[in-house]
Amino acid sequence: MNGEPLDWIALSGKRAKGKRPEFFDDPALDRLYSTVFAMAAEISALRERQDTVERLLDENGTLSRADIEAYEPTREAADERGLATRAYIARIMRGFQQEVEAMEAKDPPIMDVVTQLSRE
């Protein structure tokens, strides 16, 4: 590296090579989900940083930015964070999981039943 600091804003806007994957018929849905998951990742990072602040305050009663940046969680703290992150992701993905469960179920999803009844 040439010693110049990285321009994180420019790097975050850099395009990946190749065509963007498409998962939905409407490209706006792909963009929406991409945005939602990017925000979820940012929130997850904020949750970890908040955990760091709380742990440092519990341990020391005070903190500095340097303390936050230098913090390395203990094995126990890392395990707690991992569990909290898995629970957070499960909550975010619950709607998708319910759709998968409905597709795998022998009975139609409740909304399909309601739609059928309203047509009769």
Backbone torsions as a table, in degrees:
resi	resn	phi	psi	omega
1	MET	NA	152.3	-173.9
2	ASN	-86.7	6.6	177.8
3	GLY	89.8	-9.9	177.8
4	GLU	-79.5	144.7	178.6
5	PRO	-67.5	150.6	178.2
6	LEU	-70.1	140.8	174.9
7	ASP	-95.2	90.9	-174.3
8	TRP	-63.3	-33.0	-179.8
9	ILE	-66.9	-45.0	178.1
10	ALA	-64.1	-41.1	-180.0
11	LEU	-65.3	-36.2	-178.6
12	SER	-68.7	-24.6	179.6
13	GLY	-92.3	-1.1	-178.0
14	LYS	-68.2	138.5	-178.6
15	ARG	-85.4	141.5	174.7
16	ALA	-76.1	153.2	177.8
17	LYS	-73.6	148.2	177.7
18	GLY	88.1	176.0	-178.4
19	LYS	-79.8	141.6	176.4
20	ARG	-66.3	138.5	177.7
21	PRO	-67.4	144.7	177.7
22	GLU	-117.4	128.7	-178.3
23	PHE	-112.2	-23.5	-176.1
24	PHE	-121.9	158.8	178.5
25	ASP	-64.9	-33.8	-179.1
26	ASP	-97.1	115.3	-179.3
27	PRO	-59.8	-24.8	178.2
28	ALA	-63.5	-34.1	177.3
29	LEU	-66.2	-40.6	176.5
30	ASP	-59.8	-44.5	179.7
31	ARG	-65.6	-40.5	179.6
32	LEU	-62.3	-49.0	179.6
33	TYR	-63.2	-38.7	177.8
34	SER	-59.8	-43.2	179.1
35	THR	-66.0	-44.9	-179.1
36	VAL	-61.2	-43.6	-178.5
37	PHE	-72.1	-31.8	174.2
38	ALA	-64.6	-41.3	177.5
39	MET	-66.0	-39.4	177.8
40	ALA	-61.4	-39.9	178.1
41	ALA	-64.5	-41.1	178.1
42	GLU	-64.0	-42.2	178.9
43	ILE	-63.5	-40.0	177.8
44	SER	-60.8	-43.0	177.8
45	ALA	-63.6	-39.8	178.1
46	LEU	-65.2	-37.5	178.5
47	ARG	-62.7	-41.4	178.2
48	GLU	-65.8	-40.9	179.7
49	ARG	-65.6	-40.0	177.5
50	GLN	-63.2	-40.2	177.1
51	ASP	-60.3	-41.5	177.8
52	THR	-60.1	-47.4	-179.7
53	VAL	-59.9	-46.1	-178.7
54	GLU	-63.7	-42.1	180.0
55	ARG	-66.1	-42.0	178.6
56	LEU	-64.9	-39.9	177.3
57	LEU	-64.9	-41.0	177.2
58	ASP	-61.6	-42.0	-176.9
59	GLU	-74.2	-43.5	-169.2
60	ASN	-113.5	-19.1	-176.4
61	GLY	78.3	-6.3	179.4
62	THR	-152.9	168.1	177.3
63	LEU	-160.9	164.3	175.1
64	SER	-133.0	167.0	176.9
65	ARG	-58.9	-38.6	179.0
66	ALA	-62.3	-39.3	176.8
67	ASP	-60.7	-42.9	-178.7
68	ILE	-64.6	-46.5	-177.7
69	GLU	-66.1	-31.9	-176.3
70	ALA	-89.1	-8.7	-174.6
71	TYR	-62.4	133.3	172.6
72	GLU	-125.7	118.7	-176.1
73	PRO	-65.8	148.0	172.4
74	THR	-69.4	170.2	177.9
75	ARG	-58.7	-42.8	179.4
76	GLU	-63.0	-45.8	179.3
77	ALA	-63.3	-41.1	178.7
78	ALA	-63.6	-40.3	177.6
79	ASP	-63.7	-42.2	178.2
80	GLU	-62.9	-43.1	178.4
81	ARG	-63.1	-42.7	179.2
82	GLY	-60.1	-44.2	178.3
83	LEU	-63.2	-44.5	179.4
84	ALA	-63.6	-39.2	179.3
85	THR	-66.8	-42.1	177.9
86	ARG	-61.8	-41.2	178.3
87	ALA	-65.0	-40.7	178.3
88	TYR	-61.3	-47.4	179.6
89	ILE	-64.1	-40.0	178.8
90	ALA	-61.0	-39.2	178.3
91	ARG	-66.1	-41.4	-180.0
92	ILE	-65.4	-40.5	-174.5
93	MET	-87.5	-0.1	-175.1
94	ARG	-57.3	-40.9	179.4
95	GLY	-60.9	-42.2	177.1
96	PHE	-65.6	-41.8	-179.2
97	GLN	-62.8	-39.8	178.9
98	GLN	-63.9	-37.7	177.3
99	GLU	-63.8	-43.5	178.6
100	VAL	-63.2	-44.6	179.1
101	GLU	-61.6	-39.2	179.5
102	ALA	-66.0	-39.2	179.4
103	MET	-67.0	-32.9	-178.5
104	GLU	-82.9	-17.9	-176.8
105	ALA	-74.0	149.7	177.2
106	LYS	-74.8	-33.1	178.2
107	ASP	-84.4	144.6	178.0
108	PRO	-68.5	153.1	176.1
109	PRO	-58.0	152.1	-175.6
110	ILE	-55.9	-36.0	-179.5
111	MET	-66.2	-33.0	177.0
112	ASP	-66.1	-38.5	178.7
113	VAL	-66.0	-45.0	179.3
114	VAL	-61.3	-42.9	179.1
115	THR	-62.5	-43.7	180.0
116	GLN	-63.3	-43.3	-179.7
117	LEU	-65.2	-36.7	-177.9
118	SER	-71.4	-21.1	178.2
119	ARG	-82.1	-21.1	-176.2
120	GLU	-80.1	NA	NA
